[in-house]
Amino acid sequence: MKSTPEVLNEIFPPSLTAHWFHAIDSPIVDPIAERKKKRFGTETQQRVPAKCWVPFSKRDNAALEKAYQTNYSTVPVNEDYLFEVDISKREIRPVYWEGPIFEVRRAIWFTQMDGSWVPCEEKMSKQIEEGYLKHKPYQKPVVKSVEEIDITEAANGNDEPSNKPVKKPEVEEYIEEKEYLLGPYLGQYVVYTSSTHAWLL
């Protein structure tokens, strides 16, 4: 027989399914808009992070993930393959005409922004995943709280009370673990509260 710790150590992390998204606002480069700014002498404003993200279709998602795993450079996507994703640069651009270039993300962790779930920045997501694999919240022993109390009840019209031990529902709690982030996220940390959830603080 195996002890509980030995059994727990054999638990593997849940299978990871990556989802690919592309932004539809705040382009990385918009060549037409840039030319207009130069023509009229308009100052170039600093780019703000994208907030609107759209998932690729199942077909494109599978193709992008396969290309990522095999180090392939570019993947044609969307209807009639009118757009192309550069895997290494994480960019999507039109193939047959000049147009804006938008950011692409391979998402395994998501965060809420303005009430919607959006893919985390990949550098942050990588650190969160590394902490997840290090702390293993998916195999933490569950703390169960069970209390037995004696109650007196009269059943079936019998005036003689009978004492029965009654169990309260079991309460499951995960032991929280912290992972401090580095780089541009220095000063922030992630708290893993379950096998699928974490808080960025």
N, C-alpha and C positions, 0 to 999 in steps of 0.2 A: 504493500500500500504506500501511497505517497502522502506526504504532509500537505496541509493547505498552502503554505508558501511555495512548495515545489509545483503544485498544480497551477497556482496563480502565475508563476514565472513562465509557464508554457502558453499563457494566453497571448495571442498575437494582436497587434493593433487592427482596428477595423479596416476593411479594404477601402482604399482611397480612390474616389472618382473625381477627376479634375474637370472643371467646366470652363470653357473659353468664352470671353466676352469682349466686345469692342465698344468704345465710347462713341457717342453721337453728338457730343458737344465739346467745346474747348479743343479744337484741333491742334495737333503738334505743329503742323505747318499748313498754311493755306496760301499757296503761291499766288492766286488771283488777288486775294485780299492784300498780300504783301506788296504787290505791284501798285495797287491803288493807293496804298499808304505812301509809297515812295513818290508817286506822281503828284499827290496833293500835299506832300510834306507832313503827313500825320505821324505823330510819334507812335512807336510800337509799344503796346502795353504788355506787361508781364503776364504770361499765361497762367491761368488758374487751373487747379486740378479738375478733371472731368467729374461730373455728378450723375450723368445719364448713361447707363450701361445697358447694352442689349446682348442677350446670349446668341451665340451662333446656333444654327440648326444642328440636329443630331448628326446628320451626314458630315457637316463641316467640323463639328466638334470632334468626331472620330478621326477625321483626316488630320486635323491640327494636332491632336494628341499623339497620333502615330508619327507624324513628322517631328514632333518634339522629342519623342523617345528614340528616334533613329537619326537625330541631328540633321534632318533635312531642312533646307534653307527657306523655301517659299511654298505656299499652298494657295491654289486658286479657290475662292469661296463665293458664296451667295449665288443668287439666280444667274444662270448662264455663265457663271464664273467671271463676272465682270469686275471683281475685286481680287486683290492678292494680299496675303498676309506674309510679312517678313517675320519668321519665327524668332530670329536672334534679336531683332530690333523691337519686336512686339508692336508692329505697326500694320495698319491696313490702309491700302490706297487703291484708287481706281486704276484699271489696266489700260484702257483705251482712250482716256481723256485726262486732262489736267484737272486736279481737284484736291480738296483738303485731305490730309493724312491724319488718321486718328490712332489713339493708343489702344493696344490690345493687352488683355490680362489673362493669364492662366490662373483660375481661381480654385483654391481649396479651403480658404477661410473667408468669411463674409462679415461685414459690419453694417450697422444701421446708420443711414444718413437721410435726414429729412423724412423719416418714416418708411424708407425703402431699404431693402437689403442690397448692398453693392459689394463687389469683390474687393478684398483688401489689396493694398499695394503689394507687389510680389516680394519685395525685400522684407516687409513686415511679415507677410504670410510665411515666408521661409523660417523666420525666427520663431514664430508661433508654433509651426509644425515641429521644429527641432526641440522646442521645450515640451511639446506634447509627447514626442517619442522618448524624451528623457524622463519626464515625470510619470508617464504611463497612467493617466487618470482612468483609462479604460479597464485597468486591472486592479484598481485600488480596492482593498477589502471594504465591504459595506458595513457601516455601523448600524446595528439593528437595536431598536429600543422596544423591549417587550415587557409589559408589566402585567402581573396577575393580581386581581383583586377578588375578594370574597363578597358576594352579594347574596341577599336573602330574597327569595322569590316564592310566590305561591302559584302553582301551575295546576291546570285542569281542575280547578275548583277545590283543590286540596288545601285546607287551612294550615297544614303543617309545612312550614318553610323548609326548603332544602338549600344547602350551601353548595355553590358551584364555582370553581375557579374560572374566571372569564378573562380571555386574553384581549388586550387592546390591539388594534391594527399595527403591524410592523411599520416603522418609519425608516426609510432608507436615506442615508446622508453620505455624500462623497467627501473625502478628505481633500481640502483645497491645497493646491500647490501654486507657487509663484514662479514666474520666469521673467527676469529683468531684460529689457530690450536694449540694443546697442545702436550705434550710428545715429541717424537723424531722429531716432525715437528714444534717445537717451533720457532717462528720468521717468520713463513709462514702464509699466510691467503688466504682465498677463496673469490672471488668476484662473486656473482650470477648475471649474465647478462640477463637471461631469465628463462623461466620455465624448460628448458632442458640443459642449458649451464652454465658453471662456469669457472673462471680462477684461477689457482693456482699460487700465487705470493710470 
